[in-house]
Structures are given as C-alpha cells and as structure tokens.
Amino acid sequence: MDVVTGAMGSLLPKLGELLVGEYKLQMGIKEGVESLEREMRSMNAALTKVAEVPRDQLDNQVIIWADELRELSYDMEDVIDNFLVYVDGSESVPDSNKLKQLVGKMASLFTNGKTRHQIANAINEIKNRAQEVADRRDRYRVDDAIANAAGKHKVDPRVLALYKDQKELVGIEDARNELIKRLTDGNDDGPMQQQHNLKMVSIVGHGGLGKTTLAKAVYDRLQTQFEYTAFVPVGQNPEVAKVLKDILLELDKSECIGDVATLDERQLIDKLRRQLENARYFIVIDDIWDLEAWNIIKCAFIDNNHGSRVITTTRILKISTNTGDIYRIKPLSQHFSEELFYTRLFGGKDKCPFDQLAEVSTNFLRKCGGVPLAIITIASLLAGKPMLDWAKVFNSIGFGSRDNNMDVDNSRRILSFSYYDLPYHLSLVCCI
C-alpha cells in the first residue's frame, strides 16, 4: 500500500501549489480545487492507516478502493502538471507514457486557448471521480475494515520454530556446534571454561534462514548449565515493558504476574538486575528489529562475573554490531537443501519414487536458494499436488499462490515483515 501513499504524497503538494501560486484561478475553479484538496487530504489520512497493515491482512474491498485512489491520484497529478506547464508557457510534455484520455483532453484544451470553461469542466470531471471513490469508501465501510485489520493480532508462525522436534532439524549441527564453541570458549558440548565475563552473541541473517531454530537448538543444549534461563521473543513492534516482564516471568516461574503488571521500564530493569546480580544466567532474546528497544532491554543484563550468556537473533546488522560477537547464519548447502526437501516431501531421499524427479527437484531448490523456510513451503505445497502439476507450480513460484495452504500463508507473512520495516522511500522502490 505504500505505493498508493507515495502517489498521494506527490499529489497534495501540487494541489497546494496550484492554490497558492500566481495562476489567477477563476473563483469557481479555485473553489473546486480547494474542495478536491480537502477530500484528498481526508483520503490520505485513511491511506496512511492502510499502509500500516500488511496487505495479506486487508479486506479485498480496501485493496480495491486503495487501487482506485492510486489511479485517481496519478490522473490528477497529470492534469495539474499539464496545467502548470502550459500556464507557464513551457513546451508540451512528450506523451511517452500514453497518458490517460483525460490527460490528453487537458493538453488539447490548453493548446486551444486554455478557456476557463474547459478548465472548469476538467476540474469537475476529476471532482466527480473523487466523489465516486469517496462514496465507495463510505459504502464499503473502508475505515471499519482498516480498523478491524489493524486490530487483528495473528499468531506469529515463527513460534512453531520453538517447538520443532530435534529429529526434524536438517543441516543445523555445524552452526549449532560453532555457536556453542563461542559461548563455552572452545568446548563443543562440555561445561563452560573459566571465562566469567558476560558474553553476548548475535545471530544475524535475513528472514527464513532459521535464526530462531538455531538459537533454540543452542538454548536446549546449554540451558542445564545455568541457574536462570529464558527464551523471549520480541518482534517487530515491541512493547519494551512487556518484553522485560516476559523475561522476569521466564526466569522465575513463581513470579506473580500481578506483582510486575504495574511496573514501568526502569522499575522492571532494576528488578531484573537485582534478580540476576548473583546468578549465572542464559537468556535468548529472539527477533529484535529495533535498536533503541534493544539498548533498553540489554540494560537488564548485569555483568556479574558468573559466566552468564546472552544470545540475540536479528535481521538488522546494526543491532548485531551493538551486541558483541556476531554469527552470520548461512543458507543450507545443496546437500542439506536436498535432504530437507526430500524428507518433507517423501520422508527421505531414498523414498523418492522416480529418478527423473531429481532434475525437477534441483530446479525447485535453485529457486529456494538454500532458505529453509522456502524449501519447507514449496515441499508442503507440492506434497498436496499430482506430479503432473509440478511444472505449473514451478512457473508460478514467488509465494503468490492462491492455494489455501497454511505453509504458503506463513511464509508470506514472515517474509512480509521485512518489507513493512523498510524505510518509506525503499518500500516505494519495492512496489514499483
């Protein structure tokens, strides 16, 4: 939806320029432009709310309305551009993009004398279209649909990674052992060496590579060596106080929720530091997106010279560099990609029914790029289809399938987190 707000963002300043510029608009025309500006500002406020909701959570009527508004915005901007060019006496803009019929009509009327009557008609035509879009907003209760979508809190599918059976994990052993070595100062699986300082390691990598799964595998292996342990997910838009409360409750299962419910961030940090002051602790903070939130959270992790350890997972390199030791998670090798793919699809590579499927599978895996989430998603999708349909699936890969498949939906949602955290100007580029 950011591409729609982008179109509106360039239109509104031009409407303002038309009103305050020295163009001596006829009174009726000026009133029409003022009315248009007010209406478009109102719609822009609604669009801003739309842009905050992932597209897959929006009602279809909202998407249709937003797309119509985008087209209207482009047409209005073209009309204004032509008006400003011709009034200023500049050369005509080449029609390289085959502007819509309305724009061509505007260009024609300006070259024929820019009569006030024709200008007023063009403004009225745009006003009528804007009114139609506004009426649809009311008719389909677009604002209510936006509010409902924004209020829905879908279960984060990454929670499933916390409860994977260890036997289902593929290609994780080397990464797990490397992380354990870093945390235990050289031992693959044994007790910690005598380094007593607090040590932090950050797992960094893009979505779908298995950061949460890896962190959980390390956590499960080492947690018995610590007095206090906690595995706490953070997420994209964290409430820092809630994260701190979750850490407290994980560390001490006897802690009463009511005892911490009213505490603010400073009080929660103080309470955590007191609890951890004389203890050896191991805490995983999973999926951090915001550096400021992390800077607050890590204030709770006191360096008490008891050999405590902290792991973070993040997609943001800047957060990793602000943590300590960095572990860059890598895609699966071809060997492990095949193992994961065939295990999910047939229960193992040796159970693949036809040798000729090897080439087809290689093509699928090439598109997946060693990303475990992508491999699992595609394997789950193929498992429900006749092999004759695999070619169709291959040609439509892009996680845009309309199949009612939970794995595809989960993959879409996970990958969409990355898009919705992009800066405004970068998300525009991705939409175009």
BALOLO-928108 format. One record per residue (C-alpha): residue number from 0; x, y, z. Coordinates in nm, 4 decimals. Layout:
REM BALOLO-928108
[r NUM, [X, Y, Z]]
...
This chain:
REM BALOLO-928108
[r 0, [0.0000, 0.0000, 0.0000]]
[r 1, [0.2986, 0.2326, 0.0290]]
[r 2, [0.2938, 0.2876, -0.3465]]
[r 3, [-0.0537, 0.4393, -0.3032]]
[r 4, [0.0522, 0.6724, -0.0251]]
[r 5, [0.3510, 0.7626, -0.2401]]
[r 6, [0.1236, 0.8705, -0.5259]]
[r 7, [-0.0819, 1.0799, -0.2857]]
[r 8, [0.2303, 1.2247, -0.1277]]
[r 9, [0.3395, 1.3820, -0.4556]]
[r 10, [-0.0128, 1.4987, -0.5466]]
[r 11, [-0.1013, 1.7008, -0.2360]]
[r 12, [0.1900, 1.9478, -0.2638]]
[r 13, [0.0942, 2.0140, -0.6268]]
[r 14, [-0.2650, 2.0868, -0.5306]]
[r 15, [-0.1295, 2.3311, -0.2742]]
[r 16, [0.0973, 2.4895, -0.5343]]
[r 17, [-0.1982, 2.5358, -0.7658]]
[r 18, [-0.3915, 2.7166, -0.4924]]
[r 19, [-0.1177, 2.9483, -0.3640]]
[r 20, [0.0654, 3.0034, -0.6925]]
[r 21, [0.0058, 3.3066, -0.9079]]
[r 22, [-0.2231, 3.1299, -1.1531]]
[r 23, [-0.5279, 3.3574, -1.1071]]
[r 24, [-0.7773, 3.0743, -1.0973]]
[r 25, [-1.1384, 3.1678, -1.1622]]
[r 26, [-1.3378, 3.1684, -0.8374]]
[r 27, [-1.5402, 2.8590, -0.9257]]
[r 28, [-1.2290, 2.6716, -1.0323]]
[r 29, [-1.0411, 2.7716, -0.7191]]
[r 30, [-1.3256, 2.6507, -0.5004]]
[r 31, [-1.3258, 2.3223, -0.6907]]
[r 32, [-0.9531, 2.2748, -0.6362]]
[r 33, [-0.9888, 2.3627, -0.2666]]
[r 34, [-1.2670, 2.1056, -0.2335]]
[r 35, [-1.0508, 1.8472, -0.4089]]
[r 36, [-0.7583, 1.9168, -0.1790]]
[r 37, [-0.9722, 1.8729, 0.1324]]
[r 38, [-1.1158, 1.5454, 0.0043]]
[r 39, [-0.7769, 1.4079, -0.0963]]
[r 40, [-0.6242, 1.5007, 0.2402]]
[r 41, [-0.9040, 1.3109, 0.4109]]
[r 42, [-0.8416, 1.0085, 0.1898]]
[r 43, [-0.4691, 1.0354, 0.2531]]
[r 44, [-0.5326, 1.0042, 0.6277]]
[r 45, [-0.7187, 0.6780, 0.5618]]
[r 46, [-0.4422, 0.5581, 0.3288]]
[r 47, [-0.1822, 0.6171, 0.5979]]
[r 48, [-0.3708, 0.3701, 0.8183]]
[r 49, [-0.3981, 0.1239, 0.5286]]
[r 50, [-0.0204, 0.1390, 0.4771]]
[r 51, [0.0373, 0.0274, 0.8371]]
[r 52, [-0.1427, -0.3037, 0.7790]]
[r 53, [0.0262, -0.5903, 0.5870]]
[r 54, [-0.1518, -0.6389, 0.2538]]
[r 55, [-0.2431, -1.0018, 0.3278]]
[r 56, [-0.4461, -0.8839, 0.6285]]
[r 57, [-0.6517, -0.6279, 0.4345]]
[r 58, [-1.0088, -0.6802, 0.3180]]
[r 59, [-1.0396, -0.7075, -0.0620]]
[r 60, [-1.2684, -0.4032, -0.0723]]
[r 61, [-0.9991, -0.1954, 0.0979]]
[r 62, [-0.7405, -0.3068, -0.1578]]
[r 63, [-0.9747, -0.2255, -0.4496]]
[r 64, [-1.0541, 0.1158, -0.3015]]
[r 65, [-0.6869, 0.1961, -0.2464]]
[r 66, [-0.6005, 0.0935, -0.6036]]
[r 67, [-0.8779, 0.3170, -0.7419]]
[r 68, [-0.7493, 0.6047, -0.5337]]
[r 69, [-0.3988, 0.5469, -0.6664]]
[r 70, [-0.5219, 0.5714, -1.0280]]
[r 71, [-0.7191, 0.8845, -0.9453]]
[r 72, [-0.4117, 1.0393, -0.7833]]
[r 73, [-0.1989, 0.9715, -1.0907]]
[r 74, [-0.4629, 1.1218, -1.3223]]
[r 75, [-0.4992, 1.4306, -1.1047]]
[r 76, [-0.1244, 1.4796, -1.0926]]
[r 77, [-0.1013, 1.4519, -1.4720]]
[r 78, [-0.3755, 1.7135, -1.5136]]
[r 79, [-0.2049, 1.9534, -1.2742]]
[r 80, [0.1352, 1.9010, -1.4387]]
[r 81, [-0.0092, 1.9837, -1.7794]]
[r 82, [-0.1874, 2.2872, -1.6382]]
[r 83, [0.1296, 2.4224, -1.4758]]
[r 84, [0.3393, 2.3560, -1.7875]]
[r 85, [0.1030, 2.5318, -2.0242]]
[r 86, [0.0239, 2.8237, -1.7966]]
[r 87, [0.3958, 2.8827, -1.7503]]
[r 88, [0.4403, 2.8784, -2.1298]]
[r 89, [0.6673, 2.5728, -2.1283]]
[r 90, [0.6907, 2.3126, -2.4011]]
[r 91, [0.4417, 2.0298, -2.4022]]
[r 92, [0.5457, 1.7186, -2.2160]]
[r 93, [0.6004, 1.4269, -2.4588]]
[r 94, [0.3271, 1.1676, -2.4402]]
[r 95, [0.5789, 0.8865, -2.3948]]
[r 96, [0.3680, 0.7085, -2.1350]]
[r 97, [0.0375, 0.7340, -2.3263]]
[r 98, [-0.1355, 0.9341, -2.0574]]
[r 99, [-0.4949, 0.8577, -1.9971]]
[r 100, [-0.7717, 1.0039, -2.2090]]
[r 101, [-0.8463, 1.2688, -1.9517]]
[r 102, [-0.4901, 1.3996, -1.9630]]
[r 103, [-0.4940, 1.4104, -2.3408]]
[r 104, [-0.8122, 1.6113, -2.3242]]
[r 105, [-0.6471, 1.8588, -2.0867]]
[r 106, [-0.3447, 1.9007, -2.3131]]
[r 107, [-0.5752, 1.9626, -2.6055]]
[r 108, [-0.7821, 2.2256, -2.4304]]
[r 109, [-0.4744, 2.4205, -2.3212]]
[r 110, [-0.3357, 2.4375, -2.6740]]
[r 111, [-0.6765, 2.5587, -2.7895]]
[r 112, [-0.6674, 2.8632, -2.5683]]
[r 113, [-0.6985, 2.7389, -2.2110]]
[r 114, [-1.0567, 2.8605, -2.1849]]
[r 115, [-1.1867, 2.8945, -1.8337]]
[r 116, [-1.4955, 2.6978, -1.9225]]
[r 117, [-1.2943, 2.3962, -2.0349]]
[r 118, [-1.0681, 2.4155, -1.7291]]
[r 119, [-1.3735, 2.4171, -1.5038]]
[r 120, [-1.5144, 2.1112, -1.6845]]
[r 121, [-1.1893, 1.9198, -1.6377]]
[r 122, [-1.1789, 2.0064, -1.2667]]
[r 123, [-1.5415, 1.8996, -1.2283]]
[r 124, [-1.4731, 1.5684, -1.4011]]
[r 125, [-1.1925, 1.4986, -1.1565]]
[r 126, [-1.4155, 1.6079, -0.8672]]
[r 127, [-1.6857, 1.3660, -0.9773]]
[r 128, [-1.4382, 1.0788, -0.9883]]
[r 129, [-1.3064, 1.1740, -0.6449]]
[r 130, [-1.6620, 1.1775, -0.5116]]
[r 131, [-1.7235, 0.8289, -0.6529]]
[r 132, [-1.4143, 0.6984, -0.4759]]
[r 133, [-1.5218, 0.8739, -0.1539]]
[r 134, [-1.8714, 0.7243, -0.1817]]
[r 135, [-1.7253, 0.3766, -0.2174]]
[r 136, [-1.5189, 0.4399, 0.0957]]
[r 137, [-1.8433, 0.5014, 0.2873]]
[r 138, [-2.0457, 0.2317, 0.1099]]
[r 139, [-1.7993, -0.0462, 0.1798]]
[r 140, [-1.7110, 0.0799, 0.5283]]
[r 141, [-1.3459, 0.1013, 0.4337]]
[r 142, [-1.2481, 0.2764, 0.7569]]
[r 143, [-1.4084, -0.0004, 0.9656]]
[r 144, [-1.2319, -0.2674, 0.7601]]
[r 145, [-0.8980, -0.0918, 0.8106]]
[r 146, [-0.9554, -0.0679, 1.1863]]
[r 147, [-1.0533, -0.4359, 1.2074]]
[r 148, [-0.7449, -0.5434, 1.0135]]
[r 149, [-0.5170, -0.3294, 1.2279]]
[r 150, [-0.6748, -0.4747, 1.5419]]
[r 151, [-0.6159, -0.8363, 1.4451]]
[r 152, [-0.3128, -0.9985, 1.6022]]
[r 153, [-0.2269, -1.3099, 1.4060]]
[r 154, [-0.0180, -1.5735, 1.5734]]
[r 155, [0.3423, -1.5328, 1.4678]]
[r 156, [0.4224, -1.8532, 1.2724]]
[r 157, [0.7821, -1.8357, 1.3938]]
[r 158, [0.6562, -1.9568, 1.7315]]
[r 159, [0.6405, -2.3009, 1.5675]]
[r 160, [1.0200, -2.2973, 1.5402]]
[r 161, [1.0421, -2.3106, 1.9204]]
[r 162, [0.8722, -2.6481, 1.9338]]
[r 163, [1.0351, -2.8358, 1.6462]]
[r 164, [1.1371, -3.1924, 1.7197]]
[r 165, [1.5176, -3.2080, 1.7118]]
[r 166, [1.4927, -3.5034, 1.4717]]
[r 167, [1.3212, -3.2785, 1.2161]]
[r 168, [1.6102, -3.0319, 1.2020]]
[r 169, [1.8360, -3.0555, 0.8969]]
[r 170, [2.1789, -2.9037, 0.8419]]
[r 171, [2.1887, -2.7306, 1.1776]]
[r 172, [2.4621, -2.9292, 1.3538]]
[r 173, [2.7655, -2.7339, 1.2306]]
[r 174, [2.6101, -2.3965, 1.3062]]
[r 175, [2.4912, -2.5146, 1.6473]]
[r 176, [2.8339, -2.6507, 1.7379]]
[r 177, [3.0067, -2.3318, 1.6230]]
[r 178, [2.7796, -2.1198, 1.8406]]
[r 179, [2.8266, -2.3487, 2.1382]]
[r 180, [3.2047, -2.3170, 2.0980]]
[r 181, [3.1788, -1.9398, 2.1038]]
[r 182, [2.9625, -1.9456, 2.4130]]
[r 183, [3.1637, -2.2081, 2.6002]]
[r 184, [3.5062, -2.0838, 2.4935]]
[r 185, [3.6038, -2.3824, 2.2851]]
[r 186, [3.4014, -2.6780, 2.4113]]
[r 187, [3.1520, -2.8338, 2.1723]]
[r 188, [2.9262, -2.9761, 2.4364]]
[r 189, [3.1044, -2.9739, 2.7673]]
[r 190, [3.0966, -2.7402, 3.0649]]
[r 191, [3.1965, -2.3779, 3.0378]]
[r 192, [3.5574, -2.2742, 3.0694]]
[r 193, [3.6617, -2.0199, 3.3278]]
[r 194, [3.5715, -1.7006, 3.1414]]
[r 195, [3.3453, -1.5243, 3.3886]]
[r 196, [3.2573, -1.2087, 3.1962]]
[r 197, [2.9123, -1.1720, 3.0452]]
[r 198, [2.9273, -1.2809, 2.6811]]
[r 199, [2.6756, -1.1877, 2.4116]]
[r 200, [2.6457, -1.3460, 2.0668]]
[r 201, [2.4115, -1.2210, 1.7956]]
[r 202, [2.2757, -1.4460, 1.5194]]
[r 203, [2.2087, -1.2278, 1.2150]]
[r 204, [2.0547, -1.3113, 0.8770]]
[r 205, [1.7534, -1.2415, 0.6590]]
[r 206, [1.4090, -1.3910, 0.7084]]
[r 207, [1.3546, -1.7637, 0.6698]]
[r 208, [1.7141, -1.8766, 0.7310]]
[r 209, [1.6331, -2.0386, 1.0656]]
[r 210, [1.7724, -1.7948, 1.3237]]
[r 211, [1.5086, -1.8835, 1.5820]]
[r 212, [1.5516, -2.2569, 1.5195]]
[r 213, [1.9292, -2.2320, 1.5616]]
[r 214, [1.9042, -2.0237, 1.8786]]
[r 215, [1.6560, -2.2720, 2.0274]]
[r 216, [1.8843, -2.5669, 1.9448]]
[r 217, [2.1743, -2.3995, 2.1274]]
[r 218, [1.9478, -2.2993, 2.4159]]
[r 219, [1.8196, -2.6552, 2.4592]]
[r 220, [2.1747, -2.7913, 2.4628]]
[r 221, [2.3195, -2.5472, 2.7194]]
[r 222, [2.0383, -2.4385, 2.9492]]
[r 223, [2.1045, -2.7015, 3.2166]]
[r 224, [2.4399, -2.5347, 3.2903]]
[r 225, [2.2745, -2.2161, 3.4191]]
[r 226, [2.0777, -2.1191, 3.7253]]
[r 227, [1.8389, -1.8901, 3.5384]]
[r 228, [1.7285, -1.9294, 3.1752]]
[r 229, [1.4801, -1.7532, 2.9480]]
[r 230, [1.3868, -1.7608, 2.5794]]
[r 231, [1.1860, -1.4483, 2.4952]]
[r 232, [1.0595, -1.3372, 2.1504]]
[r 233, [1.0494, -0.9617, 2.0853]]
[r 234, [0.9067, -0.8971, 1.7373]]
[r 235, [0.8822, -0.6052, 1.5018]]
[r 236, [0.6915, -0.3518, 1.7123]]
[r 237, [0.7870, -0.4374, 2.0681]]
[r 238, [0.6428, -0.3016, 2.3863]]
[r 239, [0.9653, -0.2935, 2.5860]]
[r 240, [0.7933, -0.3162, 2.9235]]
[r 241, [0.6142, -0.6351, 2.8136]]
[r 242, [0.9430, -0.7882, 2.6951]]
[r 243, [1.1034, -0.7133, 3.0321]]
[r 244, [0.8044, -0.8647, 3.2136]]
[r 245, [0.8263, -1.1758, 2.9956]]
[r 246, [1.1939, -1.2127, 3.0880]]
[r 247, [1.1104, -1.1850, 3.4580]]
[r 248, [0.8340, -1.4436, 3.4355]]
[r 249, [1.0558, -1.6828, 3.2361]]
[r 250, [1.3408, -1.6515, 3.4854]]
[r 251, [1.1213, -1.7146, 3.7855]]
[r 252, [0.8118, -1.9232, 3.7158]]
[r 253, [0.6854, -1.8471, 4.0663]]
[r 254, [0.6794, -1.4733, 3.9924]]
[r 255, [0.3235, -1.3450, 4.0125]]
[r 256, [0.2057, -1.1543, 3.7048]]
[r 257, [0.0222, -0.9105, 3.9288]]
[r 258, [0.3447, -0.8188, 4.1062]]
[r 259, [0.5039, -0.6810, 3.7890]]
[r 260, [0.1980, -0.5609, 3.5969]]
[r 261, [0.2193, -0.2005, 3.7163]]
[r 262, [0.5977, -0.1589, 3.6964]]
[r 263, [0.7466, 0.0765, 3.4374]]
[r 264, [1.0576, 0.0067, 3.2285]]
[r 265, [1.3036, 0.1473, 3.4828]]
[r 266, [1.1489, -0.0483, 3.7696]]
[r 267, [1.1479, -0.3679, 3.5639]]
[r 268, [1.5151, -0.3256, 3.4713]]
[r 269, [1.6058, -0.2662, 3.8368]]
[r 270, [1.4122, -0.5755, 3.9422]]
[r 271, [1.5818, -0.7874, 3.6752]]
[r 272, [1.9276, -0.6650, 3.7704]]
[r 273, [1.8635, -0.7500, 4.1363]]
[r 274, [1.7437, -1.0973, 4.0423]]
[r 275, [2.0421, -1.1652, 3.8158]]
[r 276, [2.3038, -0.9984, 4.0335]]
[r 277, [2.4376, -1.3144, 4.1965]]
[r 278, [2.3189, -1.5721, 3.9457]]
[r 279, [2.4557, -1.7426, 3.6359]]
[r 280, [2.2032, -1.6852, 3.3617]]
[r 281, [2.1453, -1.7720, 2.9947]]
[r 282, [1.8920, -1.5607, 2.8067]]
[r 283, [1.7876, -1.5650, 2.4407]]
[r 284, [1.6242, -1.2508, 2.3031]]
[r 285, [1.4700, -1.3591, 1.9746]]
[r 286, [1.3859, -1.1465, 1.6707]]
[r 287, [1.4918, -0.7906, 1.7539]]
[r 288, [1.4138, -0.5261, 1.4930]]
[r 289, [1.4584, -0.2021, 1.6833]]
[r 290, [1.7979, -0.0799, 1.8073]]
[r 291, [1.6505, 0.1583, 2.0635]]
[r 292, [1.4397, -0.1206, 2.2140]]
[r 293, [1.7453, -0.3467, 2.2335]]
[r 294, [1.9532, -0.0758, 2.4021]]
[r 295, [1.6885, -0.0544, 2.6751]]
[r 296, [1.6427, -0.4306, 2.7134]]
[r 297, [2.0136, -0.5053, 2.7472]]
[r 298, [2.0405, -0.2675, 3.0443]]
[r 299, [1.8858, -0.5506, 3.2458]]
[r 300, [2.1732, -0.7894, 3.1731]]
[r 301, [2.4187, -0.7204, 3.4501]]
[r 302, [2.7786, -0.8377, 3.4072]]
[r 303, [2.8194, -1.0159, 3.7391]]
[r 304, [3.1328, -1.2221, 3.6600]]
[r 305, [2.9434, -1.5503, 3.6866]]
[r 306, [2.9888, -1.6591, 3.3241]]
[r 307, [2.6433, -1.5546, 3.2065]]
[r 308, [2.5495, -1.5702, 2.8374]]
[r 309, [2.3034, -1.3873, 2.6092]]
[r 310, [2.2037, -1.4734, 2.2514]]
[r 311, [2.0122, -1.2368, 2.0262]]
[r 312, [1.8632, -1.3043, 1.6832]]
[r 313, [1.8005, -1.0247, 1.4363]]
[r 314, [1.7846, -0.9299, 1.0701]]
[r 315, [1.9447, -0.5928, 1.1411]]
[r 316, [2.3257, -0.5865, 1.1224]]
[r 317, [2.3396, -0.2621, 1.3219]]
[r 318, [2.1785, -0.4398, 1.6164]]
[r 319, [2.4291, -0.7250, 1.5888]]
[r 320, [2.7262, -0.4898, 1.5972]]
[r 321, [2.5743, -0.3340, 1.9080]]
[r 322, [2.5567, -0.6723, 2.0799]]
[r 323, [2.9040, -0.8241, 2.0733]]
[r 324, [3.0133, -1.1356, 1.8871]]
[r 325, [2.8349, -1.1780, 1.5517]]
[r 326, [2.7358, -1.5086, 1.3928]]
[r 327, [2.6119, -1.4725, 1.0334]]
[r 328, [2.3744, -1.7568, 0.9593]]
[r 329, [2.4170, -1.9075, 0.6131]]
[r 330, [2.1760, -2.0734, 0.3686]]
[r 331, [2.1702, -2.4519, 0.3582]]
[r 332, [2.4174, -2.6294, 0.1317]]
[r 333, [2.2874, -2.8168, -0.1717]]
[r 334, [2.3241, -3.1445, 0.0183]]
[r 335, [2.1181, -3.0316, 0.3173]]
[r 336, [1.8680, -2.8497, 0.0941]]
[r 337, [1.8001, -3.1779, -0.0844]]
[r 338, [1.7778, -3.3664, 0.2448]]
[r 339, [1.5226, -3.1216, 0.3847]]
[r 340, [1.3239, -3.1126, 0.0602]]
[r 341, [1.3018, -3.4907, 0.0145]]
[r 342, [1.2362, -3.5521, 0.3838]]
[r 343, [0.9428, -3.3120, 0.3825]]
[r 344, [0.8114, -3.4416, 0.0522]]
[r 345, [0.8698, -3.8184, 0.0650]]
[r 346, [1.0075, -3.8940, 0.4112]]
[r 347, [1.3649, -3.9217, 0.2811]]
[r 348, [1.5672, -3.9079, -0.0405]]
[r 349, [1.5769, -4.2865, -0.0639]]
[r 350, [1.1958, -4.2847, -0.0784]]
[r 351, [1.1741, -4.0612, -0.3859]]
[r 352, [0.9546, -4.2621, -0.6288]]
[r 353, [1.1142, -4.1605, -0.9602]]
[r 354, [1.4735, -4.0855, -1.0576]]
[r 355, [1.3574, -3.8224, -1.3074]]
[r 356, [1.2252, -3.6133, -1.0182]]
[r 357, [1.5844, -3.5328, -0.9222]]
[r 358, [1.6191, -3.2769, -1.2022]]
[r 359, [1.2815, -3.1208, -1.1249]]
[r 360, [1.3717, -3.1019, -0.7563]]
[r 361, [1.7033, -2.9350, -0.8372]]
[r 362, [1.5165, -2.6623, -1.0249]]
[r 363, [1.2882, -2.6014, -0.7281]]
[r 364, [1.5806, -2.5916, -0.4870]]
[r 365, [1.7646, -2.3443, -0.7074]]
[r 366, [1.4726, -2.1048, -0.6663]]
[r 367, [1.4685, -2.1616, -0.2904]]
[r 368, [1.8319, -2.0535, -0.2581]]
[r 369, [1.9054, -2.2645, 0.0482]]
[r 370, [1.6440, -2.0832, 0.2608]]
[r 371, [1.4879, -2.3492, 0.4880]]
[r 372, [1.1543, -2.1707, 0.5122]]
[r 373, [1.1244, -2.1526, 0.1327]]
[r 374, [1.2180, -2.5207, 0.0951]]
[r 375, [0.9637, -2.6307, 0.3558]]
[r 376, [0.6951, -2.4120, 0.1991]]
[r 377, [0.7479, -2.5461, -0.1521]]
[r 378, [0.7747, -2.9071, -0.0354]]
[r 379, [0.4494, -2.8727, 0.1596]]
[r 380, [0.2787, -2.7208, -0.1434]]
[r 381, [0.3995, -2.9949, -0.3805]]
[r 382, [0.3014, -3.2704, -0.1381]]
[r 383, [-0.0638, -3.1924, -0.1993]]
[r 384, [-0.0433, -3.1895, -0.5801]]
[r 385, [-0.0162, -3.4524, -0.8537]]
[r 386, [0.3325, -3.4642, -1.0015]]
[r 387, [0.1892, -3.3624, -1.3390]]
[r 388, [0.1084, -3.0233, -1.1838]]
[r 389, [0.4595, -2.9592, -1.0524]]
[r 390, [0.5596, -2.7673, -1.3653]]
[r 391, [0.2718, -2.5244, -1.3095]]
[r 392, [0.3829, -2.4734, -0.9518]]
[r 393, [0.7413, -2.4140, -1.0613]]
[r 394, [0.6374, -2.1471, -1.3115]]
[r 395, [0.4262, -1.9644, -1.0557]]
[r 396, [0.6709, -1.9684, -0.7641]]
[r 397, [0.7004, -1.6366, -0.5909]]
[r 398, [0.4825, -1.7187, -0.2910]]
[r 399, [0.1919, -1.5709, -0.4809]]
[r 400, [-0.0106, -1.8917, -0.4995]]
[r 401, [-0.3783, -1.8678, -0.4231]]
[r 402, [-0.3873, -2.2166, -0.2781]]
[r 403, [-0.5387, -2.2377, 0.0664]]
[r 404, [-0.2110, -2.3621, 0.2118]]
[r 405, [-0.1060, -2.2673, 0.5626]]
[r 406, [0.2668, -2.3038, 0.4944]]
[r 407, [0.2456, -2.0648, 0.1995]]
[r 408, [0.0489, -1.8195, 0.4118]]
[r 409, [0.3027, -1.8425, 0.6941]]
[r 410, [0.5883, -1.7869, 0.4511]]
[r 411, [0.4166, -1.4824, 0.3056]]
[r 412, [0.3657, -1.3347, 0.6482]]
[r 413, [0.7219, -1.3987, 0.7639]]
[r 414, [0.8765, -1.2505, 0.4509]]
[r 415, [0.6358, -0.9572, 0.4548]]
[r 416, [0.7781, -0.8479, 0.7933]]
[r 417, [1.0959, -0.7491, 0.6098]]
[r 418, [0.9077, -0.5358, 0.3567]]
[r 419, [0.6979, -0.3491, 0.6113]]
[r 420, [1.0060, -0.2486, 0.8113]]
[r 421, [1.1719, -0.0838, 0.5088]]
[r 422, [1.2139, 0.2949, 0.5125]]
[r 423, [0.9354, 0.4702, 0.3222]]
[r 424, [1.1489, 0.5561, 0.0170]]
[r 425, [1.2800, 0.1996, -0.0138]]
[r 426, [0.9370, 0.0401, 0.0191]]
[r 427, [0.8220, 0.2599, -0.2692]]
[r 428, [1.1021, 0.1223, -0.4853]]
[r 429, [0.9995, -0.2345, -0.3991]]
[r 430, [0.6390, -0.1678, -0.5026]]
[r 431, [0.7115, -0.0100, -0.8399]]
